[in-house]
């Protein structure tokens, strides 16, 4: 039976065109989009059945995975910013990055409709 859901990639923080564009501009290499990816819920699906936009992900397990991953990264950035010798970002830049990640996590939690409720 075909899976009707739109999933999120397991490596949700490295998913989407923005990430590939950043890698391409940094390294000068352009990688093809994968044809099949492993999702946050652990299944393999065609890349076309995934989305990097939280609102488009309809698989509840993938939404929860995206929520957790973004909150974990926000926590890591906050923790690293307080360590001596890690002044790569200003306090303002760190706060902005943390807010962005927390907002993105909240978007995975919010619902586009009753079928997307996480409880």
C-alpha positions in Angstrom: 0.0 0.0 0.0 1.3 3.4 -0.9 2.1 5.9 1.9 0.0 9.0 1.4 2.0 11.1 4.0 4.6 13.8 3.4 7.6 13.0 5.6 10.5 14.9 6.9 14.1 13.8 6.4 15.9 12.1 9.3 18.7 14.7 9.0 16.1 17.4 9.2 18.7 20.2 9.8 20.5 19.2 6.7 17.4 18.9 4.5 16.3 21.0 1.6 17.6 23.3 -1.0 19.0 25.9 1.4 21.4 23.4 2.9 22.5 22.1 -0.5 23.0 25.7 -1.7 25.1 26.5 1.3 27.3 23.5 0.7 27.5 24.3 -3.0 28.6 27.9 -2.4 31.1 26.8 0.2 32.7 23.9 -1.6 31.9 24.8 -5.2 30.3 21.4 -5.6 26.7 20.8 -6.5 25.2 17.5 -5.3 22.1 16.0 -6.9 19.0 15.7 -4.7 18.7 12.1 -3.5 16.1 9.9 -5.1 15.2 8.1 -1.8 15.7 9.3 1.7 15.4 7.9 5.2 12.8 9.9 7.2 12.4 10.9 10.8 10.0 8.1 11.3 12.5 5.6 10.0 11.0 4.6 6.6 12.6 5.2 3.2 10.5 7.2 0.8 11.1 8.9 -2.5 12.6 12.4 -2.0 9.6 13.9 -3.7 7.4 12.7 -0.7 9.4 14.8 1.8 9.3 18.4 2.7 11.7 20.7 4.6 8.7 23.0 5.4 7.3 21.9 8.8 3.7 22.9 7.8 3.9 20.5 4.8 4.9 17.4 6.8 1.9 15.2 7.5 3.6 12.2 9.1 3.1 12.7 12.9 6.3 10.8 13.8 8.3 13.0 11.3 6.8 16.1 12.8 7.8 15.0 16.3 11.2 14.2 15.1 11.6 17.6 13.5 10.4 19.3 16.7 13.0 17.3 18.8 15.9 17.9 16.4 15.4 21.6 16.3 15.0 22.0 20.1 18.2 19.8 20.6 20.2 22.0 18.2 18.9 25.2 19.9 20.1 23.8 23.2 23.5 22.8 21.8 24.1 26.3 20.4 23.1 27.9 23.7 25.4 25.5 25.6 28.4 26.0 23.2 28.0 29.8 23.2 28.7 29.8 27.0 31.9 27.8 26.7 35.2 29.7 26.8 36.9 30.1 23.5 33.8 29.7 21.3 33.2 33.3 20.3 32.4 32.6 16.7 29.0 34.2 17.1 28.1 37.3 19.1 25.5 36.9 21.9 23.0 38.6 19.6 23.7 36.2 16.7 23.5 33.2 19.1 20.2 34.4 20.5 18.8 34.9 16.9 19.9 31.4 15.9 18.3 29.9 19.0 15.1 31.8 18.4 15.0 30.6 14.8 15.5 27.0 15.8 12.9 27.3 18.6 10.4 28.9 16.2 11.0 26.1 13.6 10.5 23.5 16.3 7.2 25.2 17.3 6.1 25.1 13.6 6.6 21.3 13.7 4.3 21.2 16.8 1.6 23.4 15.4 -1.1 21.9 13.2 -2.3 22.7 9.7 -5.4 20.7 10.4 -7.1 18.2 12.8 -5.3 15.3 11.2 -1.9 16.8 12.1 -2.6 17.2 15.8 0.3 15.9 18.0 -1.8 15.7 21.1 
